[in-house]
């Protein structure tokens, strides 16, 4: 299903190319219009519909760097995927799309790789005694 963004909602997309885990660059036009001179903030929060977790990333110039790799790992993002960024109040809402240009559907709603791994670890360390 394709959903069109409102013309009043600024957003941008980035295809993930080799080396994407080291950071993502905010397009110059978007940066100039919506960020530069409007905020002094250098830490952004990233959210997605796939998780309740919020990731913090550091902005260095036009790049989102430290913290970005954790976000990409947790969402199992790969070369060829596309991410759409929609800014909110000090937050970027990020929607990942696969190379098929369809939104990535995670197997467990609101539970992604990191949360699933944490849950499996907890389950593997718990013991149940049956009488």
Residue, then its C-alpha position, 0 to 999 in steps of 0.5 A: x500500500x502506498x501512502x502519500x505524505x501531506x504537502x505540509x509534512x516535510x520529509x526526505x528519503x535515503x537509499x542505503x548504499x555501501x558504508x551506510x552504517x557509519x552515518x546518513x547525510x541529510x540532503x542539502x535542500x532539506x537541511x537548508x530549509x528545515x534545520x539550518x538556522x532553525x535549531x541548535x540541537x545536535x542530538x536527534x531521536x529516531x523512532x519507527x513503528x517497529x519498536x517502542x525504543x527511541x534511539x539517539x543519534x548525533x548530528x555532525x554537520x549534515x550527517x547523523x552519525x553516532x547512534x545511527x549504527x545501533x538503529x540500523x542494526x536493530x532494524x536489520x537494515x541492509x544495502x539497497x533498503x530505503x529509509x524515509x525521515x519525517x521530522x517531528x519535535x526533535x525527533x525523526x520518525x524513520x520508516x524503512x523500505x526494502x529493495x522492493x520499495x515496499x515498507x519492511x514488515x517485521x515478523x512481530x509487531x512492535x518487536x524488532x531484532x534487539x527486543x526479540x534478542x533480549x526476550x530470548x535471552x531472558x527466556x533462556x536464563x529463566x528456569x521453571x520448576x514443575x511439581 
